[in-house]
Amino acid sequence: MSAKSAINKEVFTPHDEKMLAAVQVKRRTKKKIPFLATGGQGDYMTFICLSVTNKKPSHVSITKVKQFQGSSAFVKRSQWTIDQLRQVNGIDPNRDCPEFDLMFDNAFDQWVAGSAGEKCTFVQILHHTCQRYSSPRKPEFVNCQSKLLGGNSILHSAADSVTSAVQKASQALNERGERLGRAEERTADMMNSAEQFAVTAHKVLELGRNLESLLSLRWMCQCCCSSISSGFAESSWQGKHQASSPPQITHNGLLSSPGWSSCAADLFSQTVGGCG
C-alpha cells in the first residue's frame, strides 16, 4: 500500500472523509523553534493533504500529516478549512518547479515538493476544489502556470478522456447493433426468397409433368389416327359396304362417318395396345 493510500485509510476514512490529493513536502526554510521547546521526535516525512467530508454539506480541509522515523503510523498535526486559505503561490509562472507557498489566516508555510509533477498535480486539484467548494471569497493563486488553472488541467483532461472513451464505446455498440440488424434483415430476405423459389420450383415441376402427359397423349392420338388411316386404306371397305362412302378423317383425327364406328373402335384398341 502506498503512503497516500495509507494516509487516506488511517487519517481520513475513520472521520468519514475522502482524501482528494496529497503531496510530500519539505520546508524551504527552517522553522524557528521556541527556546523552551523540548527536543523533537527525530526525522519525519510531511504530507500536505486535501480532503472533503462525505456528508452534505461538504467541508473541505487542508491537513498537515506527519510520519515519524521508526513508526508506520501517520499523525495529523495541523488542519485548516478551505475558507482559511488566502493565497497559493506557485513561485514561477514560466516553468515547472517543485516550490510553492500556502498562506492561511494564521499561518504561512514555504514548501518544496518531492517533484515538480507532484506539486503541479496538487495545485491543479486544489484550484479546482476551491472553485467548487470555497466561499465567494476564493483564495488567490499567484505565479502559477496557466495550464494549472485553465481548462487543460489534469482533472479536465481526465474527465475528457473518460467522456471520450464512453462515447467511443457507445458508438461501437451502436454500430454493432446496426450490423446485426442488417444481417437479420438479409437473413429474413434470403429465407423468403428460398421459400418463393421452392414454391415456384414445385409449380414448374408439376407443369412439366402435366406437359409431358399431354405430349404423350398427343403422340398416342397421332399413332392411333395414323393406324386407322392405314387400316382403312388397306381394307376392302368397298366390298362389304358398297353403299357407303369412304370414311373421312376430320382435322381432329376422328372419323366423320358414323357407319364405321365399330371398326374404328376395334382398330383404336389395337393401336393403343401397340403404342403402349
C-alpha positions in Angstrom: 0.0 0.0 0.0 1.4 3.4 -0.9 1.9 6.2 1.7 -1.0 8.2 0.2 -3.4 5.3 0.3 -2.4 4.5 3.9 -3.0 8.2 4.9 -6.4 8.1 3.4 -7.2 4.9 5.3 -5.8 5.8 8.6 -6.4 9.6 8.9 -9.5 10.4 6.8 -11.6 7.4 6.4 -12.3 7.0 10.2 -13.7 10.6 10.2 -15.9 9.9 7.2 -13.7 12.0 4.9 -12.2 11.3 1.5 -8.7 12.5 0.5 -8.6 14.3 -2.8 -4.9 14.9 -3.1 -1.7 14.7 -1.2 1.9 15.9 -1.8 5.0 15.0 0.1 6.9 18.2 1.1 9.8 19.6 3.0 10.3 23.1 4.3 12.3 25.5 2.2 13.3 27.5 5.3 13.9 26.1 8.8 11.1 26.8 11.2 12.1 28.8 14.3 11.8 26.7 17.4 10.9 28.4 20.7 13.8 28.4 23.3 11.8 26.4 25.8 10.7 23.7 23.3 11.9 20.2 24.1 13.7 18.1 21.6 11.9 16.9 18.6 11.0 13.3 17.7 13.6 12.8 15.1 13.3 12.7 11.3 9.9 12.6 9.8 8.0 12.9 6.5 5.5 15.6 5.9 2.4 15.5 3.6 0.0 18.3 2.8 -3.4 16.7 2.2 -6.6 17.9 0.7 -9.8 16.2 1.9 -13.6 16.6 1.8 -16.3 15.2 4.0 -18.7 12.5 2.6 -21.8 14.0 4.3 -23.5 17.1 2.9 -23.0 19.9 3.2 -19.4 19.2 2.2 -16.5 20.6 4.2 -13.0 20.8 2.6 -9.9 20.8 4.7 -6.1 21.2 4.2 -4.2 19.0 6.6 -0.6 18.6 7.6 0.2 14.9 8.2 3.5 13.5 9.5 5.1 10.1 9.7 8.0 9.9 12.2 11.0 7.7 11.6 10.6 4.2 13.1 6.8 4.4 13.1 4.3 3.2 10.5 1.5 5.4 11.8 0.5 8.8 10.2 -0.3 11.6 12.6 -2.5 14.6 11.9 -0.6 17.8 13.0 -2.4 20.9 11.7 -5.6 21.5 9.8 -7.3 24.4 8.1 -10.6 24.9 6.3 -10.5 25.9 2.7 -12.1 29.2 3.6 -9.0 30.0 5.7 -6.7 29.7 2.7 -5.8 33.1 1.4 -3.1 32.6 -1.2 -1.4 29.9 -3.2 2.0 31.0 -4.7 3.4 28.8 -7.5 6.7 30.7 -7.3 7.4 30.6 -11.1 4.7 31.0 -13.8 7.1 30.2 -16.6 8.4 26.8 -15.8 7.6 23.7 -13.8 9.2 23.9 -10.3 8.6 22.0 -7.1 8.4 25.1 -4.8 5.1 26.6 -3.6 3.8 28.6 -0.7 0.5 28.4 1.2 -0.8 31.4 3.2 -3.7 31.0 5.7 -5.3 33.4 8.0 -2.9 32.5 10.9 -0.1 30.7 9.1 2.4 30.9 6.3 4.4 27.9 5.0 7.0 27.7 2.3 7.3 24.2 0.8 9.2 22.2 -1.8 7.5 19.1 -3.2 9.2 15.9 -4.0 9.0 16.7 -7.7 7.6 19.4 -9.9 5.0 17.0 -11.2 3.6 16.3 -7.7 3.4 20.0 -7.0 1.6 20.7 -10.3 -0.9 17.9 -9.7 -1.7 19.2 -6.1 -2.1 22.8 -7.2 -4.4 21.8 -10.1 -6.7 19.8 -7.8 -6.5 22.4 -5.1 -7.6 25.1 -7.6 -10.4 23.0 -8.9 -11.6 22.2 -5.4 -11.5 25.9 -4.4 -13.6 26.8 -7.4 -16.2 24.2 -6.4 -16.4 24.4 -2.6 -15.0 27.6 -1.3 -17.0 30.7 -0.3 -17.4 33.7 -2.5 -14.1 35.0 -1.2 -11.9 32.5 -3.0 -8.2 32.2 -2.4 -5.7 33.9 -4.7 -3.5 31.8 -7.0 -0.4 33.8 -8.0 2.7 32.9 -10.0 1.1 29.7 -11.2 1.3 28.4 -14.8 -1.8 28.9 -16.9 -2.0 25.2 -17.5 -2.6 24.6 -13.8 -5.6 27.0 -13.6 -7.1 26.7 -17.1 -9.2 24.2 -18.9 -6.2 21.9 -19.6 -5.9 20.8 -16.0 -5.4 17.1 -15.2 -9.0 16.9 -13.9 -10.4 18.3 -17.1 -8.2 16.1 -19.2 -9.1 13.0 -17.2 -12.8 13.9 -17.5 -12.5 14.5 -21.2 -10.7 11.1 -21.6 -13.4 9.3 -19.7 -16.1 11.0 -21.7 -14.3 10.2 -25.0 -13.9 6.6 -24.0 -17.6 6.3 -23.1 -18.6 7.9 -26.4 -16.4 5.6 -28.4 -17.7 2.5 -26.6 -21.3 3.7 -27.1 -20.6 4.3 -30.8 -19.1 0.9 -31.2 -22.1 -0.8 -29.6 -24.5 1.2 -31.8 -22.5 0.2 -35.0 -22.5 -3.4 -33.9 -26.2 -3.3 -33.3 -26.8 -1.8 -36.7 -24.7 -4.5 -38.4 -26.6 -7.2 -36.5 -29.9 -5.7 -37.6 -28.8 -5.6 -41.2 -27.6 -9.2 -41.0 -31.0 -10.2 -39.6 -32.8 -8.4 -42.4 -30.7 -10.1 -45.0 -31.2 -13.5 -43.5 -35.0 -12.9 -43.5 -34.9 -11.8 -47.1 -32.9 -14.9 -48.1 -35.4 -17.2 -46.2 -38.3 -15.6 -48.1 -36.5 -15.9 -51.4 -35.8 -19.6 -50.7 -39.4 -20.2 -49.8 -40.6 -18.5 -53.0 -38.1 -20.4 -55.1 -39.3 -23.7 -53.6 -42.9 -22.9 -54.4 -42.0 -21.8 -57.9 -39.9 -24.9 -58.5 -42.7 -27.1 -57.3 -45.2 -25.4 -59.7 -42.7 -25.7 -62.6 -42.2 -29.4 -61.8 -46.0 -30.0 -61.8 -46.3 -28.1 -65.0 -43.6 -30.2 -66.6 -45.3 -33.4 -65.5 -48.6 -32.2 -67.0 -46.9 -31.1 -70.2 -45.2 -34.5 -70.5 -48.5 -36.2 -70.1 -50.2 -34.0 -72.7 -47.3 -34.7 -75.2 -47.6 -38.4 -74.6 -51.3 -38.3 -75.1 -51.0 -36.3 -78.3 -48.4 -38.8 -79.6 -50.7 -41.7 -78.8 -53.6 -40.0 -80.6 -51.4 -39.4 -83.7 -50.4 -43.0 -83.7 -54.0 -44.0 -83.4 -55.1 -41.8 -86.2 -52.3 -42.9 -88.5 -53.1 -46.6 -87.8 -56.8 -46.0 -88.5 -56.0 -44.3 -91.8 -53.7 -47.1 -92.9 -56.3 -49.7 -91.9 -58.9 -48.0 -93.9 -56.7 -47.7 -96.9 -55.8 -51.4 -96.9 -59.2 -52.9 -96.0 -61.8 -53.9 -98.6 -64.3 -51.4 -97.4 -65.9 -51.1 -100.8 -66.8 -54.9 -101.0 -68.5 -55.0 -97.6 -70.2 -51.6 -97.7 -70.7 -50.5 -101.3 -73.5 -48.1 -100.5 -71.5 -46.3 -98.0 -69.0 -43.7 -98.8 -65.4 -44.0 -97.6 -65.0 -42.5 -94.2 -63.4 -39.1 -93.9 -60.9 -38.1 -91.2 -61.5 -34.6 -89.8 -58.9 -32.2 -88.6 -59.2 -33.6 -85.1 -58.2 -37.1 -86.3 -61.8 -38.5 -85.9 -63.9 -40.4 -88.4 -66.7 -38.3 -89.8 -68.9 -41.3 -90.9 -70.9 -42.9 -88.2 -71.1 -46.1 -90.2 -67.6 -47.1 -89.4 -67.7 -46.6 -85.6 -67.4 -50.3 -84.7 -64.5 -50.9 -86.9 -62.7 -47.8 -85.8 -63.2 -48.8 -82.2 -61.5 -52.2 -82.9 -58.6 -50.6 -84.7 -58.2 -47.9 -81.9 -58.0 -50.6 -79.3 -55.3 -52.4 -81.3 -53.3 -49.3 -81.9 -53.3 -48.1 -78.3 -52.2 -51.5 -77.2 -49.4 -51.4 -79.7 -48.2 -47.9 -78.7 -48.3 -48.8 -75.0 
